[in-house]
Each structure stands twice: as C-alpha cells, then as structure tokens.
C-alpha cells in the first residue's frame, strides 16, 4: 500500500500512498464510491474526518477493474502534474 504510488509511477511520485479498496462482482466507480461512503473508516479518509481531519491530500490515483477498485491518496503533490 505505502509503496504503490512509487511502483506505478516508476519512482516519480516519492510519497507514501494511503489506500482504500473495494472488491466484489461487477465493480464500477459508482459502486466502489457507495461502498466507501457506507464504511465510516473509508469515508473518513475521503472526507478528512476523525484522525484524518488534519491531513490535506495533494495527490490521488485510482484504478478500477471488474472485481476491484482502489484509490491511493498522497500527502505530497504529484510532480508529474504540469509536465
């Protein structure tokens, strides 16, 4: 989880990733988001609630397949933006 942003960017993104995941049959972005929103722990990461209240996400990455959806949040800005 922590290293995934570095892995998928070939080391361009140097910060850690904070990951939430959703799995099931026929996953879509909409079903994943509904699942995360219905989970207090996952929703807290998305909306910066609870222990995440003082965290300001500066980068985000996502992937969706038929059975999984994942989102990585990062505290460091994405250096690839603006290139």
C-alpha positions in Angstrom: 0.0 0.0 0.0 2.6 2.5 1.0 4.9 1.9 -2.0 2.2 1.5 -4.7 2.4 5.1 -5.9 6.1 4.8 -6.4 5.7 1.5 -8.1 3.1 2.6 -10.6 4.9 5.9 -11.4 8.3 4.4 -11.8 9.5 6.3 -8.8 8.3 9.7 -10.0 5.9 10.0 -7.0 8.1 9.7 -4.0 5.5 10.0 -1.2 3.6 7.2 0.6 0.2 6.1 -0.6 -2.8 5.7 1.7 -5.0 3.1 0.1 -8.7 2.2 0.3 -10.0 -0.7 -1.7 -13.4 -2.2 -2.7 -14.0 -5.6 -4.1 -16.9 -7.5 -5.4 -18.6 -8.7 -8.6 -19.1 -6.1 -11.3 -17.3 -3.2 -9.6 -17.8 0.2 -11.1 -16.5 3.6 -9.9 -20.1 4.3 -8.6 -20.4 1.0 -6.6 -16.9 1.5 -5.2 -17.7 5.0 -4.0 -21.0 3.9 -2.5 -19.2 1.1 -0.7 -16.5 3.5 0.7 -19.1 6.1 1.7 -21.1 3.4 3.7 -17.9 2.5 5.6 -17.1 5.0 8.3 -13.4 4.2 8.2 -13.1 4.5 4.4 -15.3 7.6 4.3 -13.2 9.3 6.9 -10.2 9.0 4.6 -12.1 10.5 1.7 -13.7 13.4 3.6 -10.8 14.0 6.1 -12.7 13.2 9.2 -11.6 11.8 12.6 -7.9 11.0 12.6 -7.6 12.2 9.0 -9.0 15.7 9.8 -5.7 17.4 9.7 -4.5 15.7 6.6 -4.6 17.6 3.3 -4.4 15.2 0.3 -2.4 16.7 -2.5 -2.4 13.7 -4.9 -4.8 10.9 -5.8 -4.6 7.9 -8.0 -7.3 5.3 -8.8 -7.8 2.0 -10.6 -10.9 0.0 -11.3 -11.3 -3.5 -12.7 -14.2 -5.9 -12.8 -13.6 -7.1 -9.3 -11.6 -4.4 -7.5 -11.4 -0.6 -7.2 -8.5 1.1 -5.3 -7.7 4.7 -4.6 -4.4 6.0 -3.3 -4.2 9.3 -1.5 -0.9 11.2 -1.1 0.2 14.0 1.2 2.9 15.2 -1.3 2.0 16.9 -4.5 2.3 14.9 -7.7 5.5 16.1 -9.5 4.1 14.8 -12.8 1.3 17.4 -12.8 2.0 20.3 -15.2 4.6 18.4 -17.3 
